[in-house]
Amino acid sequence: MIPMTQWQPADKAPRETFILPGMPADHGRLVTIWPPHVAGSKFQYPPFYTEEDIKRLEHRD
C-alpha cells in the first residue's frame, strides 16, 4: 500500500505535517490524505475549483 499525499498551503495544512528539507516554507506542506488511518488531512481541491466543479467531480446533484 502506498500512501497518497498532497501539497497543501501551510496555513491550511495540519501542524503535524512537515516541510521537506531544502524546500521554502511558502511551498506548503506535504500531507498524507489516504489511507484514512494514517491521513493527516482530507483532500483539498485547488482554489480555482468552483462548488459546481466539485459537485460534478463528486457526482453530487
MARNUTOR-992730 format. One line per field, with one value per residue: x, y, z of N, C-alpha, C in turn; residue number from 1. Coordinates in nm, 3 decimals, padded with zeros to 5 digits. Example, Ala and Ser with C-alpha at 12.3 -4.5 7.8 and 13.67 -1.06 7.14 Angstrom:
BEGIN
n_xx: [01.319, 01.285];
n_yy: [-00.569, -00.225];
n_zz: [00.780, 00.708];
ca_xx: [01.230, 01.367];
ca_yy: [-00.450, -00.106];
ca_zz: [00.780, 00.714];
c_xx: [01.320, 01.290];
c_yy: [-00.330, 00.003];
c_zz: [00.780, 00.787];
num: [1, 2];
This chain:
BEGIN
n_xx: [00.085, 00.061, 00.089, -00.117, -00.032, -00.051, 00.027, -00.032, -00.143, 00.053, -00.089, -00.328, -00.271, -00.234, -00.058, 00.106, 00.215, 00.485, 00.762, 00.958, 01.310, 01.515, 01.317, 01.138, 00.934, 00.703, 00.613, 00.432, 00.298, 00.362, 00.114, -00.036, -00.312, -00.448, -00.413, -00.711, -00.653, -00.398, -00.404, -00.346, -00.496, -00.769, -00.847, -00.788, -00.939, -00.811, -00.781, -00.912, -01.126, -01.472, -01.775, -01.959, -01.793, -01.680, -01.906, -01.974, -01.750, -01.766, -01.996, -02.237, -02.569];
n_yy: [-00.117, 00.217, 00.532, 00.818, 01.143, 01.503, 01.833, 02.100, 02.431, 02.602, 02.737, 02.600, 02.335, 02.065, 02.114, 01.904, 01.803, 01.806, 02.003, 01.950, 01.895, 02.162, 02.284, 02.583, 02.738, 02.861, 02.700, 02.527, 02.234, 01.883, 01.655, 01.362, 01.203, 00.971, 00.632, 00.639, 00.575, 00.669, 00.922, 01.273, 01.480, 01.591, 01.552, 01.839, 02.057, 02.243, 02.602, 02.733, 02.580, 02.567, 02.547, 02.416, 02.272, 02.091, 01.951, 01.822, 01.657, 01.492, 01.364, 01.463, 01.590];
n_zz: [00.000, -00.088, 00.044, -00.030, -00.107, -00.075, -00.171, 00.038, 00.125, 00.366, 00.567, 00.579, 00.611, 00.845, 01.155, 01.227, 00.999, 00.759, 00.627, 00.350, 00.368, 00.262, 00.112, 00.054, 00.304, 00.207, 00.003, 00.096, 00.265, 00.277, 00.283, 00.408, 00.267, 00.224, 00.313, 00.519, 00.795, 00.846, 00.757, 00.760, 00.690, 00.481, 00.132, -00.065, -00.287, -00.570, -00.545, -00.754, -00.830, -00.862, -00.664, -00.819, -00.997, -00.814, -00.724, -00.962, -01.002, -00.777, -00.825, -00.725, -00.684];
ca_xx: [00.000, 00.137, 00.007, -00.137, -00.001, -00.091, 00.080, -00.138, -00.088, 00.098, -00.191, -00.440, -00.221, -00.218, 00.074, 00.186, 00.276, 00.622, 00.818, 01.076, 01.436, 01.556, 01.202, 01.092, 00.810, 00.587, 00.567, 00.328, 00.337, 00.323, 00.018, -00.094, -00.459, -00.503, -00.536, -00.769, -00.598, -00.275, -00.424, -00.336, -00.586, -00.856, -00.814, -00.833, -00.944, -00.741, -00.866, -00.989, -01.243, -01.597, -01.861, -02.019, -01.691, -01.666, -02.027, -01.967, -01.647, -01.810, -02.123, -02.347, -02.669];
ca_yy: [00.000, 00.340, 00.646, 00.927, 01.270, 01.621, 01.959, 02.190, 02.556, 02.591, 02.788, 02.506, 02.201, 02.040, 02.146, 01.783, 01.769, 01.856, 02.067, 01.873, 01.970, 02.239, 02.348, 02.703, 02.720, 02.909, 02.597, 02.449, 02.114, 01.757, 01.596, 01.232, 01.213, 00.837, 00.576, 00.716, 00.551, 00.747, 01.054, 01.390, 01.581, 01.546, 01.608, 01.977, 02.094, 02.367, 02.717, 02.782, 02.495, 02.621, 02.449, 02.340, 02.177, 01.988, 01.868, 01.738, 01.555, 01.401, 01.307, 01.508, 01.672];
ca_zz: [00.000, -00.099, 00.087, -00.124, -00.043, -00.149, -00.120, 00.085, 00.176, 00.505, 00.660, 00.584, 00.644, 00.988, 01.208, 01.240, 00.871, 00.753, 00.509, 00.310, 00.382, 00.144, 00.047, 00.124, 00.378, 00.131, -00.091, 00.162, 00.338, 00.216, 00.376, 00.371, 00.263, 00.214, 00.366, 00.631, 00.928, 00.863, 00.696, 00.847, 00.636, 00.373, 00.002, -00.088, -00.429, -00.600, -00.514, -00.869, -00.850, -00.809, -00.600, -00.928, -01.040, -00.711, -00.730, -01.082, -00.978, -00.673, -00.870, -00.640, -00.755];
c_xx: [00.090, 00.047, -00.004, -00.112, -00.043, -00.021, -00.037, -00.074, -00.056, -00.008, -00.312, -00.397, -00.210, -00.074, 00.166, 00.257, 00.412, 00.653, 00.943, 01.202, 01.474, 01.442, 01.163, 00.956, 00.688, 00.541, 00.460, 00.386, 00.287, 00.239, -00.030, -00.246, -00.527, -00.393, -00.583, -00.702, -00.463, -00.287, -00.415, -00.431, -00.677, -00.811, -00.869, -00.829, -00.865, -00.836, -00.950, -01.109, -01.364, -01.675, -01.927, -01.921, -01.681, -01.787, -02.021, -01.864, -01.690, -01.944, -02.237, -02.444, -02.683];
c_yy: [00.123, 00.455, 00.751, 01.057, 01.385, 01.742, 02.047, 02.317, 02.543, 02.638, 02.694, 02.366, 02.185, 02.068, 02.024, 01.745, 01.839, 01.927, 01.987, 01.956, 02.038, 02.308, 02.473, 02.679, 02.764, 02.811, 02.510, 02.326, 01.990, 01.681, 01.462, 01.245, 01.077, 00.739, 00.648, 00.695, 00.619, 00.889, 01.166, 01.499, 01.515, 01.614, 01.750, 02.004, 02.223, 02.487, 02.767, 02.693, 02.563, 02.510, 02.360, 02.235, 02.060, 01.895, 01.772, 01.625, 01.451, 01.336, 01.339, 01.590, 01.808];
c_zz: [00.000, -00.055, -00.023, -00.048, -00.133, -00.086, -00.082, 00.138, 00.325, 00.605, 00.672, 00.626, 00.795, 01.033, 01.217, 01.111, 00.861, 00.623, 00.474, 00.326, 00.252, 00.072, 00.123, 00.189, 00.297, 00.023, -00.031, 00.231, 00.266, 00.317, 00.322, 00.376, 00.250, 00.245, 00.491, 00.766, 00.950, 00.809, 00.799, 00.803, 00.533, 00.244, -00.010, -00.238, -00.450, -00.580, -00.630, -00.900, -00.787, -00.740, -00.705, -00.982, -00.942, -00.711, -00.848, -01.060, -00.877, -00.704, -00.774, -00.722, -00.693];
num: [1, 2, 3, 4, 5, 6, 7, 8, 9, 10, 11, 12, 13, 14, 15, 16, 17, 18, 19, 20, 21, 22, 23, 24, 25, 26, 27, 28, 29, 30, 31, 32, 33, 34, 35, 36, 37, 38, 39, 40, 41, 42, 43, 44, 45, 46, 47, 48, 49, 50, 51, 52, 53, 54, 55, 56, 57, 58, 59, 60, 61];
